[in-house]
Amino acid sequence: SAYGHTLVGLGLGLCYLSLYAGFQVYHVISQPVAFALMVLVTAVGSIISVRQNSLALAVTAQLGGFLTPLLLGTEENKPHALFTYLALLNVGMVGIAWYKNWQALTWLAVVGTIAVHGGWFNAMYGPSQWIIAEGYATLFFVLFLVAMLSRALRHRVALDISSLWLHGVLASWYFGISYTII
């Protein structure tokens, strides 16, 4: 029911908030513990969303997943950890989007990835990291391209205007970031 999904969504949000406060405000848990627990909250929220057939819960879990590095971030530049986490989050979310035919999750994954990659690029990127930046951008581009094409094949749906826009946004971002890096 909508009421039950609302309560679960609020519970997920409170879990993220509590873990953030425990790490950043009160310093009672370490960053690795807070990170592992936030990943667990994201995974549990994703599982519940699939079992309850609730796109809203999936979006809530996905937003929490994208906010996790921001909520637990430090001033350290750890691109491999950040982008490996982001790749795993995206694989999970596009997997759910493929399974449930929820294209909104793919849209959110693309937008969230562009935002996180762009945030890292603006704050931490240095010329010596061009291979890292380009390598992960390519990984994300290929991941989303395969996800969108496999969705169309699995569900036997034509590429609608939303899919075409998504392809356009993805290609434009990849071209733009690649041009900027190189």
N, C-alpha and C positions, 0 to 999 in steps of 0.2 A: 504494500500500500504506500501511498505518497507520504503519509505520516511516518511510517516506519523508516522509509528511505531518508526522510528529513532528519530523524533522530540518529540514524547511522552516520549520515554526513556530518552532523554536529559533533558526534562522538569522534569521528576521524579528525575533524578540525581541532577539537580540544586535545587530542593526543599530540598532534603537531605542535600546538601552542605550549603544552606542558613540557615537551622535550626541548623545544627552543628555550623556554625559560630556565629549565634545569641546566642547560649548557651555557647560554649566553648571559643570563641575568643572575642566577643564583650559584652557578659554578659547582653544582653537586654531582654532575655526571660529566664524563670526558667526551670529547668530540667523537672518537670512534664508537663509543657506546650509544651516544645520541644518534649518530648516523645509522648505525645498525638497527636501532629501534624505529627510526623514521622509515627506513627501507621496509621493515616489517609492517609498519602501519600502511604503507603504500601497497604492499603485496596483499595484505588482508583486505584492504578496501577494494582492490581489483578483483580478488576472488569473490567477495560478497557481491560486487556489481554484476559479475557474470552469473552467479547463482540466482540472484534476484532479478536478473534481466533489467538492470537499471543503468541507463546511460549517465544519468546525473551522478550516481555514485562513482562510476568509472572516471568521469571528468573530475570529481572531487579528489579521488586518489591520484590522478595524473597531475593535477595542479599541485598537490602536496609533494609529489615526486619531483616536480620541477623546482619547487620552492626549497626543497631540502638543502641543496648546495648553498643557496643564498642565506638561509636561516643559520646554517652551521659554518659559514665561510669564515676564513681568516685572511690575513694579508699574504699568505703563502701562495706561490704560483705552482700549482700541481696539475698541469693540463692533462696528463695521462689518467690520473685518478678521476678528474672531473668528466672527461669525455668518455672514459670507459663506463662510468656510472650512467652517463647520459645515453650511451649506446644500449646498455642493458635495459634501461627504463624504456627506451623507444622500441626495442625488440618486443618487450612485454606488451606495451600499449598497442603497437600495430598488430601484434598477434591477436589481442582481444578485438581490435577493430576488424581484422580479417575474419575471425571466428563469428562475431556477432553482426558483421556488416554495419558497423557504426563508423561511418566516415568522419564524423565530428572528432573522434579520437585521433585520427590521422592528421586532421587539420591542426588540432591542438598540439600534437607532437611536433609538427613542422614549425609552428609558430614558437613554441617553447624552446625548441632546439636553436632556432635562429636567434632568439633572445639571449639564451645562455651563451651560445658561441660568440655572439656579438658583444655581450657584456665582458666575457673573458678577453676577447680581442682588444676591446677599447681600454681595459684596465691593466692587462698583464702582458700582452703580446710584445715581443721584441723581434727584430729582424733575424736573430739566430734561431727563432722558433718557426720559421716559415714552413718547414717540412711537417712539423706537428700540426700547425693550423690547417695546412692544405690537405694533409692526410686524413684528419678527422672530418673536415668538410666533405671530402670525397666519400668517406665512409657513410656519412649521414645522407648524402645525395643518393648514393646507390641503394642504401637501405630503404629510403622512402620511395624511390622509383620502383624497386622490386615489390614493395608492399602495395603500392597503388595498382600496379599491373596485375599482381596475383589476385588482388581483390576483384578486379574486373573479370578475370578468368574464372575464379572460383564461383562467384555469385552470378556469372553470366549477365553482367550489366554493361550497358554501353557507357562510354565515358561521357557523363553529363557535364553541364556547365560548371558545377562545383569541382568536379575532377579536373577539368581543363584549367580552371583557375588555380587549383592546387599545384598542378604540374608547372604552370607558368610562374607561380610564386617561388616554387622550389628551384626551378631552372634559373630564374632571375637572381635569387640569392646566391646560388652556387657560382654563377658567372661573376657577380659583383664581388663576392668575397675572394674568389680566385684572382680576379684582376687586381684587387687591392693587395693581396699577399704577394703576388708575383710582380 
